[in-house]
Amino acid sequence: MGYTAAEWMANTGLWLERMHPDDRERVMANLSDDAADWPDWVAEYRTYTRAGRMRWLRDQAVRVHMGDGVASYFLGFMVDITATKEAEERQRAQFQELPVPTYVWRRRGDDWVLVDYNRAALWITRGVVADLIGATASTMHAGQPEVLADFARCWESRATIEREMLYYFSSVDETKTLVVSYVFVPPDTVLIHTIDVTERERAHILALMGSHLDPQVARVFLAMQGESA
C-alpha cells in the first residue's frame, strides 16, 4: 500500500479514505455501531495505494475475547487479491463473449436458482432472461419435468449431459430445436449451453421429404409447421 504501520495508526481514517468510493457504502453497511455486536468480519473491496494504483483487498477480522467473554478488540489482516480479481474479470469477459447462449444455475436446497447469463442468452430471449435472475428451475420449468430430471442427473453424476429437445420461448412465442448441454462446475453450479439447430432440423426434414414429395409441396408443409410451432 505504500504506508507505514505508524501512518496507519496515526490516521484512523486512512483506511476509509483510501477505499474506492463505490465500495464504501457496501463495506460500511457490514459494520455495526456497537462493537460488541460485530460478528467475525470479511469484506472484499478496492483501495488505492499511496502512488494512486487501485488494488483489490480481502479484509478479514476476528473477535478476540477477554476472560469475561466480552470482545475487547479485533485482530485482522488484509490480503492483496488483485490478481485473482483480474483473472475473474477476464473469465467474465470470455463468458460474455461466448457465441452460445449460456445460463448459470446455482444449487439452493433441492432446487436451482438462475444467477447469471451471457449476451447470447440475452439476445435469444429478447432480454427476458434479465428479469428471471433469482428464479428457480422448479418454477421456470414446472411444465418440463425432463429439464428438471436433467438438472438432477448432472448434479448426481457430476458430469456433462447433452441432449436435443424442443423448447418453447414465450418471449418470442416460438418453439425451437435446441442441443442442450448441462455442465457441472464444482462445488454447486451448473452451466447450461443451448445451441439452436432449428434450421438444421428443418433442412433435414426438407431433404427427407424431397425424395418422396414435390419440393414445392415439401416447402409449403415446412412453412405450415413453422407457423404452428
Secondary structure, 3 states (H helix, E strand, C coil): CCCCHHHHHHCCCHHHHHECHHHHHHHHHCCCCCHHHCCCEEEEEEEECCCCCEEEEEEEEEEEECCCCCEEEEEEEEEECHHHHHHHHHHHHHHHHCCCCEEEEEEECCEEEEEEECHHHHHHCCCHHHHHCCCEHHHHCCCCHHHHHHHHHHHHHCCCEEEEEEEEECCCCEEEEEEEEEEEECCCEEEEEEEECHHHHHHHHHHHHHCCCCHHHHHHHHHHHHHHC
